[in-house]
Amino acid sequence: MHILVINCGSSSVKAAILHPETRARVARLKAERLGTDRASVRIQHMDGARTEALGPVDAPEALRVLLPAFLEAATVKVVAVGHRVVHGGERFTTPIAITDEVVEALKGLTPLAPLHNPANLAGIRSARDLLPDVPHVAIFDTAFHSTLPRRARTYALPTALAEKHGARRYGFHGPSHAWSSRQAALHLGRDLRDLRVITCHLGNGASACAVEYGRSIETSMGMTPLEGLVMGTRSGSVDPGLLLRVMREEGWGPARMDQVLNRESGLLGLSGVGRDLRDIEERSANGNESCRLALQVFTHRLRKYIGAYAAVMGGVDAIVFTGGIGENSALVRHRTLQRLDFLGARLSESENRSAQVDLHHVVAPIHAQDSTVALLVVACDEEAELARGVRMVLREQAAVQAPRTIPIAVSARHIHLTQEAVDILFGAGHTLTPYKPLSQPGQFACEEKLTVVGPRRSIEGVRVLGPTRPACQIEVSRTDEFFLGIDAPVRDSGDVKHSAGCTLIGPVGRLALTEGVICARRHIHMRPEDAERFGVEDRDVVEVAVNSAGRDLVFGDVLVRVSLKYALEMHLDTDEANAAEIVRGHEGSLVETGATALLRCRKTVFDTA
């Protein structure tokens, strides 16, 4: 099976034909400077490569002219086409098969990415015209960051103004951050869902991302690719007050300011010699002070983001460098990683200087032997990530069956205790008293209740669930979190390391916990036969359409958990159930609601294959 992936920009077109599992390339195409007299294309097949002049053609026309011969020379059958689309907005958070309706929806997102999405759409139209009989799939730069928590994606603007203009942070370079974080986990021989990774995509465009247990929870780019790190010609984050002042004093309008921030700033503006970091490094070594300052500002900004993201995640297990600069500049890596010893990140200068990566040798470690943080260089392979998204959609289409519904249960706030905690709170030797069985086999609501005390307020009468567990866990909703004054992370049940703490008060004693309070991630329990019927596997992530009386909703980022000890059921907390107007039952227990859910989309973002 071979897949054609296309990245159609405003002045360039990149395409490749590859196998989605082996990543072996059959052919590659790169057309640059389109729309100018210097337009050219480089085509590489198994038997060699050639470069040709094109003349003043735009990107869609170049695709129409070049693609037929490119495909014919490849001598393999293309079964699907993947298209990189920069902005998916709030609607498109997973790869999706392209239909006429999807194309119309993408047109509506043009204001969010006026430089990129129109070019992406033009490429889609051209490719669909040339290859009408194969599936076309859109893969979105913003999709990987759809898991950003509300506090990370929200700008501190008046709510009405933000809602009117759709102002929020989306993040970009998603395929690169997804690829590099997964490759880091593979290299370390660990599950990405157990790691805290900071990925640094450094090229002409640059962004950093905090990947906590497989999910993007912070990223440096915002609503547009202009926010964040210093880039080739983009400024990155700048004090908005300064920009307003310059516009007033220079008499500039929005178009001129846009030109300066996007085309004349960054490394180009700081160095005065260009945007190519290789030239800047060379001139810096020869004493050019402007180039030295450009390097210092670039690496200082990046180091600042790394430190911030380590704080957000409560630590870091791996720091990854990728992209043209990240892979090739030992100097940038050296300067960036200076003074990060306090995190446990210690660079091996010799490994850093000798590090080389390519599509066959994907990862090069550059950390010292005593470093507790893995420092890695990863070869960027966005083409493989696009092909992976196409493969995922093809699998979904092959697994389409009649609608399959899932019972829903509502989980109110509750507590899981260790036996040691039971002894402290209820007395030595106390045994939890069953109140009523829960829907999951072997679990039960207890007669025992406790008071949960947070920094701000307390909640009395929170029910304990049994049996006892290896670690204490308090599951609350977002509403409870704000009421208590606790910053509880969204976690899978059982994952309480570095979570929030609280105090529990029982009839006999009190227990101060430094961790254990979480907002449980929405999830579905399944038995293996259920998973087979739904076409999913353990730890897959899916979208679920909830059909309730009056307010249907689609919940994203739903974790699938498969075990012989489970019964088929989707679990929502009270806030989520209220949003869909699902009636919940007794407080402190899981009860059937009568509502059902329809599995909509399989999103295997955590697959390590």
Summary of the structure (lengths in Angstrom):
residues: 609
radius of gyration: 26.2
end to end distance: 16.4
largest distance: 84.8
contacts: 2069
relative contact order: 0.09
helix: 33%
strand: 29%
